[in-house]
Amino acid sequence: MIVTLLVGSMCAQFILLHAALSDGGAQVEPDYYARAVDWDAYAKREGASERLGWTAQLELRGAVGALTVSDRDGAPLEGVEGKAILTRPHISGGGIERELEPGSGALLFALPEGTRGLWDVKLELKGARGERFTQTLRSEW
């Protein structure tokens, strides 16, 4: 009876240990100090983006992401260009950078192949008159 309890306890501990280590272990955020020092500039950029009143919506079209950018009145914006940086929110490190290409009323970018799950899409856009806009969207595909 005691041996059974000990073996059962050991098995449970190994299962828990495997579950704790199977996600890649501890994650270290790259350039954490440099980003902390740059926090005021980051907050200023975010505030400027918010004052523009633009909104971006992400639609998935098969293996392509389609972004529609609108002004504060809801009218679609023309002449917007930029990039999308795709990151996994649970994994530290650099993301996948995609240039946005105009097409069929939206800005298009290729989705990563074979990597289903939750993604953050950080947009860095430039308007036709030089306006800068940033926004992060979270989506699952």
Salt bridges, closest charged atoms under 4 A:
GLU29 OE2 - ARG35 NH2 3.11
ASP38 OD2 - ARG45 NH2 3.87
GLU59 OE2 - ARG61 NE 3.66
GLU97 OE2 - LYS83 NZ 3.60
ASP120 OD1 - ARG138 NE 2.60
GLU124 OE1 - LYS83 NZ 3.51
GLU124 OE2 - LYS122 NZ 3.60
GLU131 OE2 - ARG129 NH2 3.42
